[in-house]
């Protein structure tokens, strides 16, 4: 590990210890987002992480979804066949402690419309 990487890890650990409210907020936003994605009909697998998978199961649709949302200022991270098991094409929704419920709602507002257009959700 480089000295810069080690310093970054130590700084992150210091923040985690001195500001536990950030960790709680991250889990609050994660649980809020997860509940909404499930209510929309997305398969989120057995996620227990602030990186929530949305299983699309079609790499072309996954890439189109990414492109459309990115054009609207919403970042989602597709994982296509080379990075996942065949037939398991998830999008990763990486949440951070600085995300807000309002930002999650922005994604909720747009995601189902795009997913229905691409026949990801029926």
C-alpha positions in Angstrom: 0.0 0.0 0.0 1.3 3.4 -0.9 1.8 6.1 1.8 -1.0 8.2 0.3 -3.4 5.2 0.4 -2.5 4.4 4.0 -3.0 8.1 4.9 -6.4 8.1 3.2 -7.5 5.0 5.1 -6.3 6.4 8.4 -8.2 9.7 7.7 -11.3 7.7 6.8 -11.1 5.7 10.0 -10.7 8.9 12.0 -13.8 10.3 10.5 -15.8 7.1 11.1 -14.8 7.1 14.8 -15.4 10.9 15.4 -18.6 11.2 13.3 -20.7 8.0 13.8 -23.7 10.0 12.6 -22.4 9.7 9.0 -22.5 5.9 9.2 -26.1 6.0 10.6 -27.1 8.4 7.8 -25.6 6.2 5.2 -27.6 3.2 6.5 -30.8 5.3 6.7 -30.4 6.4 3.1 -29.5 2.8 2.0 -32.6 1.3 3.7 -34.8 4.1 2.3 -33.5 3.5 -1.3 -33.7 -0.3 -1.0 -37.3 -0.2 0.1 -38.2 2.0 -2.8 -36.4 -0.1 -5.4 -38.2 -3.2 -4.2 -41.5 -1.4 -4.2 -40.9 -0.5 -7.9 -40.4 -4.2 -8.7 -36.6 -4.3 -9.0 -34.7 -7.4 -8.0 -32.1 -6.2 -5.5 -30.9 -9.7 -4.6 -29.8 -10.1 -1.0 -28.1 -6.8 -0.7 -26.7 -5.9 2.7 -24.5 -3.0 1.5 -24.8 0.7 0.5 -23.9 -0.5 -3.0 -27.4 -1.7 -4.0 -27.6 -4.1 -7.0 -30.5 -3.7 -9.4 -30.5 -6.9 -11.5 -31.3 -6.0 -15.2 -30.2 -9.4 -16.7 -29.6 -7.9 -20.2 -26.3 -6.1 -20.9 -27.6 -4.0 -23.8 -30.5 -2.7 -21.7 -28.2 -2.2 -18.8 -25.9 0.0 -20.9 -28.8 1.9 -22.4 -30.2 2.5 -19.0 -26.8 3.8 -17.8 -26.5 6.1 -20.8 -30.0 7.6 -20.5 -29.7 8.2 -16.7 -26.2 9.7 -17.1 -27.5 12.1 -19.7 -29.9 13.3 -17.0 -27.1 13.7 -14.4 -27.8 10.4 -12.6 -24.9 8.0 -12.2 -25.5 4.3 -11.9 -22.8 1.7 -12.5 -23.5 -1.2 -14.8 -21.9 -4.5 -14.3 -22.0 -6.5 -17.6 -21.1 -10.2 -18.3 -17.3 -9.9 -18.0 -17.7 -8.6 -14.5 -20.6 -10.8 -13.3 -22.1 -14.2 -13.8 -23.9 -14.8 -17.1 -27.5 -13.7 -16.7 -26.9 -11.5 -13.7 -26.4 -8.0 -15.1 -26.9 -5.7 -12.1 -26.6 -2.0 -11.9 -24.8 -0.9 -8.8 -26.4 2.1 -7.0 -23.4 3.2 -4.9 -24.7 5.3 -2.0 -22.5 7.5 0.2 -23.1 9.2 3.5 -23.4 12.5 1.7 -26.4 11.4 -0.4 -29.8 12.7 0.6 -33.3 11.2 0.5 -34.1 13.9 -2.1 -31.3 12.6 -4.4 -32.7 9.1 -4.0 -36.2 10.4 -4.9 -34.7 12.0 -8.0 -33.5 8.6 -9.1 -36.9 7.0 -8.1 -38.7 9.6 -10.2 -36.8 8.8 -13.4 -35.7 5.2 -13.1 -39.1 3.4 -13.4 -40.0 5.5 -16.5 -36.7 4.6 -18.3 -36.9 1.0 -17.1 -40.4 0.6 -18.6 -39.3 2.2 -21.8 -36.5 -0.4 -22.1 -38.9 -3.2 -21.1 -36.9 -3.8 -17.9 -40.0 -3.3 -15.8 -43.4 -4.2 -17.1 
